[in-house]
């Protein structure tokens, strides 16, 4: 029996570990060949996982991997990533912009460098990567761009209405500002790209238990409430089966999983 994404090719940025790796493996299970992209050539205690390890896990699932070392902050790396993908596979159907920058500091203690780095990694890099990838997705007959965003894009409640005991992962606004901009990028290009049979979706993972977080728990945070990485991976793979149905939407991974019985 053919798998739902049989024969398609996907690039997943930041797939050495975490949600990116989980998404790479889920798409491989569904039939995709996978371009694994990240900076890590070796696994370390602080940064468990590497592009080679993810590639081998894809191969073990019976799909073809291509591991490309890439820093999404470097335009030349992004161009090389797309070029090597086309040289290896000759087509591209799915782009998952997962790599992210987590720069944040209390507003009065930080400087503009954190904001600039956040926009470079969380807005500019997906913008450039999408421009480079989409012509090839169109040439392959259409497909999808999934931007892994965050509920941090949501406006927080006024301080007088906020729960004083709520978990506080980050004090600074940089990450949330950049993810809100990423959502606006997704919705802002959906009509133009949709006319060319390319869907664009933002996906919010929610608080997720990654390998790094499992090794370095956040004080005061109940880790039992965290989503497994596979929640977003399953949601992303499901959306890829019927991409135009979700074009221009900002979706929550858990809701996609629950509503579709995944």
Secondary structure, DSSP 8 states (H G I E B T S, - for coil): ---TTTT-EEEETT-SSHHHHHHHHHHHHTT-EEEEEES-SS--SSS---HHHHHHHHHHTT--EEEEE--TT-HHHHHHHHHHHHHHHS---EEEE---------TTT--HHHHHHHHIIIIIHHHHHHHHHHHHHHHTT-EEEEEEE-GGGS----GGGS-TTS--S-SSSHHHHHHHHHHHHHHHHHHHHHTTTEEEEEEE--SEE-HHHHHS--TT--GGG-EEHHHHHHHHHHHHHTGGGGTT-EEEHHHHHHHTT-
